[in-house]
Amino acid sequence: MKNLLTIFAAFVLLIGAMFISGDTRNVSAQTGSDLISLLPASDAVATINLKRLLSDAVPQLMSSQPAQLAKLNAKIDAVKAKTGIDLRQFEQAAVGINFKQIRAGTIEAEPVLVIRGNIKTAELLAVGKIAAGGKFRQEQIGGKTVTIFSLPETVKETTKQTGHHDAMIEKAMDKIMSGEFAVYAVDTNTLAAGKLPQVRSMLLDKTAKNHVAADLTELVKRNPNAVTSFAGNVPAGLAASFDMDDDQIGRMINSLRQMFGSIDMNDGTASMLLAARTSQEPQAQEIEESLLGLQMLGKGLLSSRSDDKSQVLTRILENLKITRNTSEVQLQANVSNSDINKLVTVPASAPTPAATSNPQSDE
């Protein structure tokens, strides 16, 4: 959790390097789907209600782990005390992703982020430049001043300074955000960030074609107040990435044309929707039948197990609704907060001999 928060904090500091000081009006009435119009043409889009994520969803998900929740809140408070940046002031975010096939069976994602919130922008500007360690440059593109830097290098520097290091996260950051990363201010409380070619395209190509397609926007807006909603076109040849091209699962994956869904948290219950569209109705029927078969098989395998997690999984499978409307298949599930806690709770580690023999060692 500390490492993930460090990455998030470093990213926030970096995008603050281009944030213009000034208006910090309240934007909580707006939704992440409002930000989709700012994204360039994308193969997939997602919206995140950052305010609800931190104030509602995370506390519910961690309600059975109060000590871990307290540590997370303390870390957020520490970032605020040290930098003046309150991560809770970020309200909404929208992400656009384009899929690029770099070679047969290998697909690379190219994301663009738009983020909005009630933020003290002058402080973000100063702290962001410090976080970048002077390793950034600026360009004028399409009438906007764009700051360009290497996010992985700055993340490594931040983790080095804080003492929190995670090689796996750094490797992922290198892959996702390799090359030049660019940030610019859309307005006084909204930032856009992404790889330089995508940002350049956003600013230079103002044609109607360089906007998120209406069908993807409509799918995301089906649940505009959810903690997160997403929709995307499935990349051609996706099954080849998993070496499944010639089997039944591979054929079903290759029949997918679009996927969309949402996750929400209300009154102690998580509501999840995952839907898929195929090009032809028989393909959707095959997927529906396969999912119903897997649901039955899963319940049978779990029926003889009495541990808590197996019982939770059994309840989820029993309540899972699998439906089809012509070429669209939907999976819907409502999971109680108590069941989620049973799935995510990590048993406390046993004390080490040194800790047992010297209980005062931390004092």
Disulfide bonds with the S-S distance in Angstrom:
none
